[in-house]
Each structure stands twice: as C-alpha cells, then as structure tokens.
Amino acid sequence: MIPANACLVARVFVPDVGPCIARVDGESLVDVTASFPTMRDLCEEKNPAAAVRAAKGSTLGAVADILANAAPDTRNKTKPWLLTPIDLQAIKAAGVTFVVSMLERVIEEKARGDANAAISIRSHIRDLVGSDLRKLKPGSPEAAALKETLIKAGAWSQYLEVGIGPDAEIFTKGQPMSAVGSMMDVGVHPKSTWNNPEPEVVLVVSSKGTIVGASLGNDVNLRDVEGRSALLLGKAKDNNAATAIGPFIRLFDDKFDLDTVRKMDLTLTVEGTDGFRMTGSSSISQISRDPADIAGQTLNAHHHYPDGFVLFLGTMFAPSDDRDIPGRGFTHKTGDIVTIATKELGALVNRVVPTDKAAPWTYGTADLMRNLAKRGLL
C-alpha cells in the first residue's frame, strides 16, 4: 500500500468536461486543473509537490471508483475514469540497463528472433561473459578490456556496447499522449510469437532536467521483432497501447526522492486465462547506470524537451521459463493480466490484447489543446 503521506497526482477524464489534473486526498481525487491545466504545467513548477498541495479544487470522486471505471469492458462513460498520469511529456526509455536483461538482448540478437535457438545460445553467451557483471562500470577501462576480449572471441554485440559502453541506449518509446493507464488494455502485436512485459520505474523529468517524481511502467517488448534486427526497434516498441504508465505520479518531497527510487524493488505477476501464473521482480539497486546519469544522457546541451519527458529506466526482468513449448520461453497470450507493483508507487494493472483490438489512440495533443481552450484554461 502506498504511504498515506505520499504526494500523488493523476489525470482523470470527466465526461462532458475533458481531462483533469487531480490530487489524491485520502480516498478522494480533487480537481486542480484550474491551477495546472496540464500535468506538464505542474511538473514545471519549482516545487511541484508543494504547489499541488496548496492548490484548491473540488472533489471528483473516490479513487477506487474512478480507477475501477478505467477498465474498458465495464466503463460507465457517464462517470469519471482514470487516465495515464502524463500528457505532453515525451515518452523516452533506456534499454540494456541491467546485466540480466543485457544478456537476454544479446541472446535475442544471436538467435535472430528465433525462440527455439535461444536456449543453446544462452548457455554459450554465459560461458563467455558470465552472469554477474554488476560490478562492471559502463565506460570503465575494465569494460573496455572485456569488449576487446569479446571481439576476439567473435561474441561482441551491439547490446553489450550500450550495456557496458559509455553511452546508454535511449529511445522514444511512444509519442506524447499515446500511453495507456492502469486498468486499461495493453497491446501486443499479433504477429509476435516471443514477447514479454517489462516492469519498470518511470522517472518524470521537467524541461530543465529536474527529476520531479516517479511512476510505474510496462515497456512491452516484442523479443522476436527486435531480435531480428535492432533497426526494427520502433516496430518492436512503438505500437498501439504498448506503453502503460500509472496509476499515479508520486512527486518528490522530503519523504520520497531519487535515493528512494534507487532502492526500490518491483514485483511482477502475470496471470493467464489458461491458469498460467508467473511472478518476477526487478530491483533498481541492481541497475548498471545510475538513474540520474540516464536522465542526464537524455536531456542535455544536445537534446532539449520543452515539455519535459518521462523515462523508463529499464528492467532486470527477462523471463526464460517455458510457458508451453520446451525451449520457447515465455510469451504473452490474449487475456493475460499483468500487475506491476511496489509499495512506494502502488500497482499498475493491465490486460493484454492484440494491438489491433486495443482501443485506438484517437485523443492527441490537438484535441487536448482545443479542449483546454474551450474551457478557458489556456
């Protein structure tokens, strides 16, 4: 359970009104849109937590009711429902930030997206590299020496380059306004036969590079598509409903900061309609690159984000256990319920459906601007 003193903010769609910025007050959500028309505006405040706590507003309803109404199959469109907590921010993600997931990306590349070939390649790669590179600092002389060894052995990979080299892999996961929130459907491309959820902490960063809060995210991964070629990263990552963030943003204050994030442990549960159940975890303390360094490699003198950005930090979760066929590992099935949780940020819950069966993304930035202008908030 999230601590009662946590400073939580959300976005709520109110019928006949539009998207609203809301503060969690106990068991209720309070509309503070008059003070902050967008979540971007709130995150640009000098002290977002203090600013939103001081804002006045009216109650929209109970948190539990508004969250439950986000589920598409049972949604009452005459009542408010929870949205993803971000709006105008760019959606960025860092890859290969954990040793375990780094090795799995290497295996995907060597297997060329063929799950059947992965098991023997996994054994070979671990024999060459080992499985514990946690003490190896990316970009260090030791990392450079390992790189030379792997090149000579014919085992070097572009994933090892970003995993232990000086430059982090940072990519665009999706466009602003494209993410889905908790209790909504998350999409997996129906042509993919080897894929998995990626439980991650998502940093919320202002246009000045200040990390102002955090949320939970699912960076859905198509292992077969990305494994065929890293040039297919966009096809593997940026699909309809394939980015989930929520349920709230917890803003940094004197009880929750980046040091807290550095120590967070995430749990993952996947429950299928076929009775299948898988659990896993991801610990930020095992990350190869510090979260502040990854954020700094995203926004700097060479890259600017005037509306700020959110940043998926990557995951150490890379399932290799078989679901059906021996040697094929895990892959999603339609109807899977994915729950990503941590005591500091709550639980992000999504149902898996094919990308062409998830609700299409139709409400974009232009729609939001027109709505806010009509309401006299711009």
C-alpha positions in Angstrom: 0.0 0.0 0.0 1.3 3.5 -0.9 2.1 5.5 2.3 -0.7 7.8 3.3 1.5 10.9 3.2 2.6 10.3 -0.4 2.0 13.2 -2.8 0.2 11.6 -5.6 -1.2 13.2 -8.7 -3.3 11.8 -11.6 -5.2 12.6 -14.7 -8.9 11.9 -14.8 -11.3 12.1 -17.8 -14.5 13.8 -16.7 -17.5 13.3 -19.1 -18.7 16.5 -20.8 -15.6 18.3 -19.4 -12.4 16.6 -20.5 -9.1 15.6 -19.0 -8.5 17.0 -15.5 -5.4 17.1 -13.3 -6.2 15.7 -9.9 -4.5 15.4 -6.5 -5.1 12.3 -4.3 -6.6 13.4 -1.0 -7.0 10.4 1.2 -9.6 8.2 -0.6 -10.7 11.0 -3.0 -9.4 12.7 -6.1 -9.5 16.5 -6.1 -9.6 18.5 -9.4 -6.8 21.1 -9.5 -7.0 21.8 -13.3 -7.7 25.5 -12.6 -4.2 25.8 -11.2 -2.4 23.3 -13.6 -4.2 22.8 -17.0 -1.8 20.0 -17.9 0.5 17.6 -16.0 3.3 19.2 -17.8 2.5 22.6 -16.2 2.5 21.0 -12.7 5.8 19.3 -13.3 7.4 22.6 -14.5 6.7 24.2 -11.0 9.8 24.9 -8.9 8.4 22.6 -6.2 5.6 20.5 -7.8 4.7 18.7 -4.5 4.3 21.9 -2.5 2.4 23.6 -5.4 -0.2 20.9 -5.8 -0.7 20.5 -2.1 -1.5 24.2 -1.9 -3.9 24.2 -4.8 -7.7 24.4 -4.2 -10.2 22.3 -6.0 -13.4 20.2 -6.0 -13.8 16.5 -5.4 -14.2 14.4 -8.5 -15.0 11.2 -6.6 -13.5 8.2 -4.8 -10.1 7.0 -6.0 -11.2 3.4 -6.1 -14.3 4.1 -8.1 -12.5 6.3 -10.7 -9.7 3.7 -11.0 -12.1 0.8 -11.5 -14.0 2.8 -14.2 -10.9 2.8 -16.3 -11.4 -0.8 -17.3 -12.8 -0.6 -20.9 -15.2 -3.5 -20.8 -17.1 -2.2 -17.8 -16.6 1.5 -18.1 -19.6 3.8 -17.4 -18.9 6.7 -19.7 -21.2 9.0 -17.7 -18.8 8.8 -14.8 -15.1 9.9 -14.4 -12.3 7.4 -15.2 -8.5 7.4 -14.6 -6.1 8.1 -17.5 -2.4 7.7 -17.7 -0.9 10.4 -15.4 1.2 12.1 -18.1 0.1 14.3 -21.1 2.5 16.5 -23.1 5.8 14.9 -21.9 7.9 13.0 -24.4 8.0 9.2 -23.7 11.6 8.0 -23.6 13.1 4.7 -22.5 16.5 3.4 -21.6 17.4 -0.1 -22.6 20.0 -2.7 -21.5 20.5 -1.1 -18.1 20.6 -4.3 -16.2 23.0 -7.2 -16.6 20.4 -9.9 -16.9 18.3 -8.1 -19.5 21.5 -7.2 -21.3 22.5 -10.8 -21.7 19.0 -11.7 -22.9 19.2 -8.9 -25.5 22.5 -10.4 -26.8 20.7 -13.8 -27.0 17.8 -12.3 -28.9 20.3 -10.8 -31.4 22.3 -14.1 -31.8 19.1 -16.1 -32.2 17.8 -13.6 -34.8 14.4 -13.6 -33.1 14.1 -17.4 -33.1 13.0 -18.5 -29.6 13.9 -22.1 -30.4 17.6 -21.3 -30.9 17.8 -19.2 -27.7 18.4 -22.0 -25.2 21.8 -23.1 -26.6 22.9 -19.6 -27.4 22.1 -18.6 -23.8 24.4 -21.2 -22.4 27.3 -20.2 -24.8 27.0 -16.5 -24.0 27.0 -17.1 -20.3 30.1 -19.3 -20.6 31.9 -16.4 -22.4 30.7 -13.5 -20.3 29.5 -14.9 -17.0 26.2 -13.9 -15.4 27.4 -11.4 -12.8 28.7 -8.2 -14.3 27.1 -6.0 -11.7 30.4 -4.6 -10.5 31.5 -3.6 -14.0 31.0 0.1 -14.5 29.8 1.1 -18.0 32.5 3.0 -19.9 35.3 2.0 -17.5 38.7 0.6 -18.5 37.6 -2.8 -17.3 34.5 -2.6 -19.5 36.7 -1.7 -22.5 39.0 -4.7 -21.8 36.0 -7.0 -21.7 34.9 -5.6 -25.0 38.2 -6.4 -26.6 38.1 -10.0 -25.3 34.6 -10.5 -26.7 35.5 -9.0 -30.1 38.4 -11.5 -30.3 36.0 -14.3 -29.4 33.6 -13.2 -32.1 30.9 -12.6 -29.5 30.7 -8.9 -29.4 27.1 -7.4 -29.7 25.5 -4.0 -30.1 23.7 -4.8 -26.9 26.9 -5.2 -25.0 28.0 -1.9 -26.5 25.2 0.0 -24.8 25.2 -2.3 -21.7 28.9 -1.7 -20.7 30.0 1.1 -23.1 30.0 4.8 -22.2 26.7 5.7 -24.0 23.3 4.5 -22.8 20.6 3.3 -25.1 17.9 5.8 -25.0 15.0 5.6 -27.5 11.5 7.0 -28.0 9.0 4.5 -26.6 5.9 6.3 -27.9 4.6 9.8 -28.8 3.2 12.2 -26.2 -0.4 11.3 -25.3 0.0 7.7 -26.6 0.3 5.9 -23.3 -2.5 4.0 -21.5 -3.1 4.0 -17.8 -3.8 1.4 -15.2 -6.8 -1.0 -15.7 -6.7 -0.3 -19.4 -5.7 -2.8 -22.1 -2.1 -3.0 -23.2 -1.3 -4.1 -26.7 1.0 -6.9 -28.1 1.4 -7.1 -31.9 -0.5 -10.2 -33.1 2.4 -11.3 -35.4 4.8 -11.6 -32.4 5.3 -15.1 -31.0 8.0 -14.2 -28.5 7.3 -11.3 -26.2 7.1 -10.2 -22.6 6.2 -7.4 -20.1 8.9 -5.2 -18.8 8.2 -3.9 -15.3 10.0 -0.5 -14.9 10.2 2.6 -12.8 9.4 5.7 -14.9 11.1 9.0 -13.9 9.2 12.2 -14.5 11.6 15.0 -15.6 11.0 18.7 -16.2 12.2 20.7 -19.2 15.1 21.9 -17.1 16.3 18.3 -16.4 15.0 18.2 -12.8 13.6 14.8 -11.8 10.3 15.7 -10.0 8.7 12.3 -9.4 8.2 8.7 -10.5 5.6 6.3 -11.7 5.3 2.6 -12.8 5.5 1.5 -16.4 5.2 -1.5 -18.6 7.6 -1.2 -21.6 6.1 -4.1 -23.6 8.8 -5.9 -25.6 8.5 -7.9 -28.8 11.6 -10.1 -28.4 11.3 -11.8 -31.8 10.9 -8.5 -33.7 13.8 -6.7 -32.0 15.9 -9.8 -32.2 15.6 -10.0 -36.0 17.2 -6.6 -36.2 17.9 -3.7 -33.9 16.7 -1.4 -36.7 13.2 -2.8 -36.0 13.2 -1.3 -32.6 10.5 1.2 -33.5 8.3 -1.7 -34.8 9.0 -3.7 -31.6 8.3 -0.9 -29.2 6.0 1.8 -30.6 2.7 0.2 -31.2 -0.9 0.9 -30.3 -1.4 0.7 -26.5 2.1 -0.8 -26.0 3.1 1.8 -23.4 1.4 1.7 -19.9 2.2 4.2 -17.2 0.4 4.7 -13.8 -1.6 4.6 -11.9 -0.2 7.9 -10.4 2.8 10.1 -10.4 4.4 10.3 -6.9 6.0 13.7 -6.7 9.3 14.1 -4.9 9.2 15.6 -1.4 11.0 15.2 1.9 9.7 11.6 2.2 10.3 10.4 -1.3 13.2 11.3 -3.6 15.7 9.8 -6.1 17.5 7.9 -3.3 14.3 6.1 -2.5 13.9 5.2 -6.2 17.4 3.8 -6.2 16.4 1.3 -3.6 13.0 0.3 -4.9 12.0 -3.3 -5.7 9.3 -4.0 -8.2 7.2 -7.2 -8.4 5.6 -8.6 -11.5 2.7 -11.1 -11.7 1.3 -12.4 -15.0 -2.0 -14.4 -14.8 -3.4 -16.1 -17.8 -6.9 -17.2 -18.6 -5.4 -20.7 -19.1 -4.4 -20.9 -15.5 -0.8 -19.9 -16.1 0.9 -17.8 -13.5 4.3 -16.2 -13.5 6.0 -14.0 -11.0 9.2 -12.0 -11.1 10.9 -8.9 -9.8 13.2 -6.1 -10.7 15.5 -4.2 -8.2 16.6 -0.7 -9.1 19.6 -1.3 -6.8 21.0 -3.7 -9.4 20.9 -1.2 -12.2 24.2 -0.7 -14.1 23.8 3.0 -14.7 22.6 5.5 -12.1 19.1 6.9 -12.8 20.5 10.5 -12.7 23.1 9.6 -15.3 20.5 8.1 -17.6 18.3 11.2 -17.2 21.4 13.4 -17.9 22.1 11.4 -21.1 18.5 12.1 -22.2 18.3 15.8 -21.6 21.5 17.9 -22.0 23.0 20.6 -24.2 22.4 18.4 -27.3 18.8 17.3 -26.5 16.0 19.5 -25.4 12.5 18.7 -24.3 10.4 21.9 -23.7 7.5 19.9 -22.3 9.8 17.6 -20.2 9.8 13.9 -20.5 9.2 10.6 -18.8 12.0 8.0 -18.8 11.6 4.2 -18.4 14.7 3.1 -16.5 14.9 -0.4 -17.9 14.3 -3.8 -16.2 16.3 -6.7 -15.0 13.3 -9.0 -15.7 13.8 -11.2 -18.8 11.8 -14.4 -18.5 13.3 -17.5 -19.9 11.0 -20.1 -18.2 8.8 -22.0 -20.7 5.1 -21.4 -20.9 4.0 -24.0 -23.4 6.7 -25.5 -25.6 10.1 -26.6 -24.1 12.8 -24.2 -25.1 10.5 -21.5 -26.3 10.5 -19.5 -23.0 7.7 -17.1 -22.1 5.3 -15.3 -24.4 2.0 -13.5 -23.8 -1.4 -14.7 -24.6 -4.5 -12.7 -25.1 -6.2 -12.0 -21.8 -3.1 -12.1 -19.6 -3.4 -9.8 -16.6 -0.1 -8.1 -15.8 0.4 -6.5 -12.4 3.5 -4.4 -11.7 3.7 -3.2 -8.1 5.8 -1.6 -5.5 4.9 -0.3 -2.0 6.1 3.2 -2.9 4.0 3.7 -6.1 1.1 1.2 -5.9 0.1 -1.2 -8.7 -0.1 -0.8 -12.4 -2.6 -3.4 -13.8 -3.3 -4.1 -17.5 -4.9 -6.8 -19.6 -3.0 -8.0 -22.7 -4.8 -7.8 -26.0 -3.7 -7.7 -29.7 -2.7 -4.2 -30.7 -5.4 -4.0 -33.3 -8.0 -5.0 -30.7 -7.0 -2.4 -28.1 -8.8 0.9 -28.1 -7.3 3.0 -30.9 -5.4 6.1 -29.9 -7.6 9.0 -31.1 -7.2 11.7 -28.5 -4.0 13.6 -29.2 -2.3 16.9 -28.4 -4.5 19.0 -30.7 -7.6 17.6 -29.0 -6.3 18.4 -25.6 -5.4 22.0 -26.6 -8.8 22.6 -28.1 -10.5 21.2 -25.0 -8.5 23.4 -22.6 -9.0 26.5 -24.8 -12.8 25.8 -24.8 -12.7 25.6 -21.0 -10.9 28.9 -20.7 -7.8 27.3 -19.2 -5.3 28.4 -21.9 
